């Protein structure tokens, strides 16, 4: 069983930055996809960014040029660097792993962008 633990959320002013981390317990080998999703109050969960085990990345149009997804395979950790944050980025951010045909989700971390 794989467990995902997110950290790094918080309150930041518009224009500020945060870095989210998601650590996967156990060893994730072979092909996988890891990603970040977010859900604002009253909204559906939406994709923010994904990264494959081969290093390919994909971003939502709303975050391109501002957010960067990366991994540290030695630590089984995926990161999301959030720059130039806007109030509309406020949401709970969730980490997701797709591995061996199964979906795993983290518990979520709150990001609030407000002055």
Secondary structure as UniProt FT lines:
FT   STRAND          4..7
FT   STRAND          10..12
FT   TURN            14..15
FT   STRAND          18..24
FT   STRAND          32..39
FT   TURN            41..42
FT   STRAND          46..52
FT   TURN            53..54
FT   STRAND          57..59
FT   TURN            61..66
FT   STRAND          67..72
FT   HELIX           73..75
FT   STRAND          77..82
FT   HELIX           87..89
FT   STRAND          91..99
FT   TURN            100..101
FT   STRAND          102..105
FT   STRAND          109..113
//
